[in-house]
Amino acid sequence: MKKYLIHLFSVFILIYLSVNAYSITGDGNPLKYISSCELDFNNDNEPDLALLVETLMGRQLIVLLKTAKGYNTFVVSRGKPDMHLSCHFGKIIKETTAGGGKGRTYKTPGTYIKLTRPEASSVVYFWDGKGFKEVWTSD
């Protein structure tokens, strides 16, 4: 009987500990990696990263600027569904006149990031010395 009670007590302790070890991690939905590219976006001769990911909050463009200690992170764009990422060399960006654009010309540090919705709009992001500037290039 004593052996039976010790065995029963051991099972009870194991069940109790395993219930307390259970944790909840929200929906548990992983983000979806869509695409990325690597260029020097801020003209400091260090390779930077642009990542397009799908999260629970929608599609996001995240840029990692390389520093001596690691990376500085910028969430550059949110909520632009069905857009595709590409990175380009170029010193001049021309803003669209459609949709309220003024057709201005912008100078870049030599590279820029472009999100394009096929057969629709496109938007460019470039480093202006303080942060990433958004310029719509087609609507």
Sequence and secondary structure as in RCSB ss.txt:
>XXXX:A:sequence
MKKYLIHLFSVFILIYLSVNAYSITGDGNPLKYISSCELDFNNDNEPDLALLVETLMGRQLIVLLKTAKGYNTFV
VSRGKPDMHLSCHFGKIIKETTAGGGKGRTYKTPGTYIKLTRPEASSVVYFWDGKGFKEVWTSD
>XXXX:A:secstr
 HHHHHHHHHHHHHHHHHHHH    TT    EEEEEEEE SSSSSS EEEEEEEETTEEEEEEEEE SSSEEEEE
EEES TT EEEEEEEEEEE  SGGG    EEEEEEEEEEEE TTS EEEEEE SSSEEEEEEE 
